[in-house]
Amino acid sequence: MRFVPALLASLLALPCAALSPDTAPSAKMEKELSRLEAQASASPVARRLFAVTRRVPRREVRGSGLPDAIGVRGGANPEIVFDALRLPQTSETDAELLLVLNAARAALAFPIPIVEAEQAAWQRTLQFAVERGAEDPAGFGARLAKAESEGGARSDALDRSTLPPRTPWEPSETAVLKLPDGVLERAGLLLHLFENDPERFYWAIEAGTAWPRGSARLGELEDLYALRAKEIAALKAPPEGPYATLGGRRYPAPLVRAAFLLRGTGEAERLRESLEAYDSVGLASMRVAANRWRRAVGK
């Protein structure tokens, strides 16, 4: 199902000023986005994310360069970006998923890209999807079930084709599927992985994301602060080159640079609190919501 004709017509009829490189969404765009938010708000997770990010700026652009028609840019000061060139070609299901995914990303905004934040954003998006699917089993729920089944088939086929190491010295790897371009297809595959083994889901996010230079894991930053706080505080400038030496130990320089730039800001502590133990306590509520969705769609 594509965006309703009214939205496509309204986007095509927008004046040039509304389609400038970077503007606030037009009144017509806001009206259609509000309609999508209302649909997505059948999910408690979505309602909470929309409330948390209500003050995050929204921008309408032509050709954002982001992977999807809706995205987040701005690091610690995020803004949610709507690509007016690509959004009309996005299905309503994908648009709802993207709205929630990027609200989750904005709620977890951090000065640098963090692996755990992206994992948590996708987990909250999957919980939205199953909550929304349980409320609309014949529509959203059925489309999600189809995407999950197809993603599961691809994942299982890859698992069957993966050969074990031939010798104890041969490294073994966890097979990772390329994440689909379509957001619903991506959610279906990730949902299959999550339900079968959350660790596979988390790894698919980490391994399947094109991380820019300077990205980090929050856990590694926290460990570095715990072990080398005095040495980091004594640094006069961020390290250059591939490595940095702290306390006689060699560490990846990008990790030390991140620790140097974030020292004393409280950002790491804020993000840890915002993650809300997604990979432990959060698993229980996700499983409850997924089971309810499966009962609703008869799977």
N, C-alpha and C positions, 0 to 999 in steps of 0.2 A: 504494500500500500504506500503510495507516494503522498507528499504533503498535499493538503486539500487545495483545490483550485483557487480558493479565495486567497490563500497565502501566496501562491505563485503569482497570481494576478497583482496582488498588492505590492510584491517585491519588484515586479517588472514596471509598475506604475510609479515607483518612488522617484522623486526629483533627484537631480544629480547631486545636490548637496548632501542628501541622505546616504549616498553611496560613495562619499569621499573616502580617502584612505583610512580615516579614523574618526568616527563620530559616535555620538550616543544613538542607540536604536531609535528609529522613527516611531511615531505613535502607532502606525499600522503594525510594524514589527513587534512592538511591545504588546499589542493586543493579542497577536497570534502566539507569542511566547508565553503570555499569561494563560492562554488556553491550554498550552502544553503543560505548563506547571500545574494547572488545576487537575489535568488527567493524571500526571505523575504523583500528585499529592494523595492519591488513594493509598500510597505507601507511607507508613510512619517515618521510615528512614529519609525519604525524599522531603517530607514536610520539615523535618528537623534541619536538613542541609540547606533548604531554601531559606529558612529563618536565620540560620547562622551566617549565611552569605548575602543577606539582603542588602547590606551596604557595600558589597564588592562592586566596583564600577563595571558596567557592561559597555562594550564597544562594538560597533558595526563596521566591518571592513570589506574591501574587495580584494580577494587573494591574500589570505593571512599567512600562507606558507606553513601553517600548522598541519599536522597529519589528518585532522578531521575538520568537519564543517564548524564545529564548536570546540574551542580550546581555551587554555589559560596561559597567560604570559605575565611576567612582572616579578617573579621571585617572591620575596617577602611581602611585596605590595601588589597582590594579584589583581588582574582584571579578566573578566570572562569575555571572550571574543567570538562574535558571530560572523561567519564569512557569507556575505550576501550573494556571492557568486555560486557557492556550493550548497548552501542550505536548502534552496528550492528543490534540489535533486535528492534530498535526504528523506528517507521514509519517516513517518511519524514515530514508529517504534525506535528507530535509530536516534531520532532527535530527542526523545525522552531519555534514552540511555545516556546520550551525550550531555544533556542538561544536568543529570544527576552526577555523572562521572566528573564533570568539570566543577560542579558545586563542591563535590568531595575534595577534589584537588585544591580548590581555592580555600576551603576550610583548613587544609593542612599545609598551607603555603609556607615556604622556607626559603632562606636566602640562596641555597644551592639545591639541585635535584637530589632527592633522598630516596633510596630504594624502598624503605619501609613505608614511606608516605604513599608511593604509587601502589604498593601492595594493598594498603589499607583503603585507598580510594577505590580500587577495583572491588575489594571485598564488600564495601558499602554499596557499590553499584549493583553487584550480584544480589545482595539482600534486597535492595529496591526491586530488582527484576522479579524475584520470586514473590515478594509481597504484592507487587502490582499484578503479577500473573495469577495469583490466588484470587484476587478481586475481579479479574476479567479472564476466567479460564478459557472461554471460547475464542477470545481474541488474542490479547497480549500473551496470556498463559500458553495457548496452543502454539503461537509463533516461537516462543522461547523453548518449548518442549521440542519442536522440530529442529531448532538450531542446536540444542543440547545433544539430541540424538545424532545429528550429522557430525558434530564436532567430536562426539565420543567415538563414532565409527572411524574417523580419521586418526584419532589418538590411539585407539586399539590396534589399528593396522600398523602404525609406526612401531608400537611396542612389540608386535609379533615379528617385525622385520629386523629388530635390533639384536645383534649377536652378542653373546657374553664374551668377556675377555678370553683369549686362547691360552694365555699364560699368566701367572701371578704378577708378572712385571708389566703387563700391558694395561695401560690406564683404562678404566671404565668411565662411561659418561651417561648421564641421564638424558634420554632422547627428548628433544624439545621441538614441538611443531612451530612453524612460522605462524604468528598470530594473524588471523584473517584481517583483511582491510575493512570489511563490513562490521559495524559495531555489534549488531545482533549476533552475527556469526562468531565474533570474538567472545562475546559474553557466553554464548552456548558452549564453546570449547572450554573456556575457563570454568564455567559452572560444572561441567563434567569432571574436570581435573580436581576441582575443589571438593566435590562430593566423594570422589574416590580416594583422594589423598591430598589434604591441604598443602603439604610440602611441595607436591608437584605443581599445584596452582601458584604458590609463591615463587617457585623457581621459573615457571613459565613467564611470569611478569618480569622477573629480574633478567632472565636470559633473552627474552623476546622484545625488550625495550631498547631503543637506540639512545643510550645514555650519553649526554654531552660531556665534554672534558670537565673535570672538577666535581663530578657526581660522587656521592659517598653513601655508605651505610651508616645509619644512626648508631647502631650498636658498636661499630668500629670507632666512631668519634667518641662515644661515651667511654669505651675502654681506654682510648688514648688519653683522655682527660684524667681518668682514674689513675693511670700509671705514670703519666708524664706531665702533670699539671705545672710543676715548677719549671721544667725545661721549656714548655710552651710559653709560659708567662715571661721567660727570660729572652725569648726571641725578639730581635729588633726589627725584623722584616720577614715576610713570608719566604720560605725556601725556594730556590730555583733548582732546575735539573730534575732528574728522575727520582732521587732519594733525598731524605733528610735524616740526619743523625741526632738522636735524642738519647741521652744517658748511655751512650756507647752502642746503641742499637740503631739499625737502619730501618726506616719506615718509608712507604711510598710518599713522595713529596706532595701529590695532590691531597692526600688525607691530612698531612701536617699543615698544608696551606689552609685547608678548610677549618681545621681546629684553631689556627692562628687568627683567622678572620672572625671567627665566631666566639672567641674567648671573652668571657664576661658579659655576653649579651643576654644570656638566659634563653636564647632561641632553642637550644637543644632540649632544655628542660620543658619548655612550652610545647614543643612538638611531641615529646614523649608522653606528656599528659594528654594531648589531643588525640594521639593514636588509640588511647583507651584499651590497651591490651588486646588489640584486634586479633592477634594470632594465638590467643589463649582463651580469655573470657569471651571474646567476640565470636568464637567458633560456635558456642552453644546456641546463641540467638539465631545465628545464620542457619544452623541445622534445623531448628524448630521451624523457621520460615520456609526452608526448602521442603520439608516434609509436608507442610500445609499446602504448598503449591502443587506438589505431586498428587496429593489426595484430590485437590480441586480439578486437576486435568486428567485424572484417572490413570496415572503412571505409577 
